[in-house]
Amino acid sequence: MLKKTDVKPAFYRLDTVLQLIPISRSTWLFGVKHKGFPQPVRLSSRTVAWRSADIDNFIKNIEGETNDK
């Protein structure tokens, strides 16, 4: 049987994204606006989140770039 901790969320809210990717909120939103970072998904009229798969892939790409240098 799956435990609650075994299930990965489908979406990350901004606070979780910023815990996973240690940059400032303004830098993250600038990157989103200029299409350099994953784009959010609108969950309601006032709520956005990022697909966990998009964030995980973004982190893997960043780690790959830093390992290449």
SULMO-V530374 format. One record per residue. N is the residue number from 0. NEAR is the number of other C-alpha atoms within 10 Angstrom. Layout:
# SULMO-V530374
N_NEAR + N_NEAR
This chain:
# SULMO-V530374
0_4 + 1_6 + 2_6 + 3_7 + 4_7 + 5_8 + 6_8 + 7_10 + 8_10 + 9_11 + 10_19 + 11_21 + 12_14 + 13_16 + 14_11 + 15_12 + 16_19 + 17_14 + 18_10 + 19_13 + 20_14 + 21_9 + 22_11 + 23_11 + 24_13 + 25_9 + 26_10 + 27_18 + 28_15 + 29_13 + 30_14 + 31_14 + 32_12 + 33_9 + 34_10 + 35_11 + 36_15 + 37_17 + 38_18 + 39_17 + 40_13 + 41_11 + 42_11 + 43_8 + 44_6 + 45_6 + 46_10 + 47_15 + 48_19 + 49_20 + 50_16 + 51_16 + 52_15 + 53_17 + 54_19 + 55_13 + 56_12 + 57_15 + 58_14 + 59_12 + 60_12 + 61_12 + 62_11 + 63_11 + 64_10 + 65_9 + 66_8 + 67_6 + 68_5
